[in-house]
C-alpha cells in the first residue's frame, strides 16, 4: 500500500470549508484504479491531515498526472501543504 499524507495549516474558521473541499473531491478520486480511500484528521494546532491510500505509487501518480488533480488543487494553486509518502501494510 502507498500512502500520501498532506498536512495543511488551516485557520479554525476555514477548516469546515477545507474539509468540504476534500469531500467534494472524493467521487472523482474513486474513478482511479488503485485508489483505496481517504481519511481526514484535524489536529489541535489547526492542521488538517488528508491521508489518501493507494495500491501503489504508480496508482497515485496516475491521479496526480491527471487534469482532475489540478482541478482538485485549484489549478495547481491549491492550499500550500507538506506532503509525505509512505509504503505500508495495514494490520487487522
N, C-alpha and C positions, 0 to 999 in steps of 0.2 A: 504494500500500500504506500502511496505517496501523499504526503500532507503538505498543504500550504497554509501558513499562519500569517494573516495580515493583521498587524497591530496598528490601529488608527486612534490618535488622540482626538477626542470629540468633546466639546463643551457639553455640559449636562443638558442644556436647553436644546441641543441638536441631536442628542442620542436617539430619540424616537424616530426622527426623520431618517437618520443613517440606518437604523435597523429596518425600517420600511423599505429603504432602497435595496438592501440585501435580499429581503423577502420578495421584492418585485423581480429581482434578477433570477431567482430560483427556477422558474419554469424554463427559461432559456438555457440555463446550465444543464438541466436534466436531459436535454436533447443530445448531449455529447456522450458518446460511448466512453465508459470508464469513469464517469462521474458517480461517486458513491454517496455524497451527501455533504451537508454543511452544518456547522454549529456556530452560534453567536454567543459570545461571553462578554459581559460588561464587568470591568474591574472598578475597584473603589477610586482609582486615580483618573477616572474619566477616559479610559481607553476601552475600545471595543476590539475583541479578538474575533476575527472571522476565520474560521478553520474549515477549509474545504478538503475533502478526502477524495482521492483518485486511485484508480487501479495501478497507474504508473505515471512516471514523469512525462512520458510521451502523450498520455491522455490529457494531462493538464496543458501541455504545450499546444495540443490541437485547439483547446479553448482559448488560450492566451494569444494564439496567432490568428484567431478569427475576428472578424469585424464586430461580432456581438460583444466580445471582451471590451473593445474600445467604447461601445455604446454604454456598457455597464459601468465604465470608469470615466464617464464624461468626455469621450473622445480622446482618452489618454490624459486628460487633465483632472482626473478624479482626486479625491481627498488624499493628501500625501500620507503614506504609511510605511511601515517597515515590514517586509515580507521575509519569512524564514521558511525553509523547506526541510522536510524530514522524510526518511524512509522508515516505515514502521510496521508493526504487527499488532493486531488487536487480540487481546486475550479475553476469553469469556469465562 
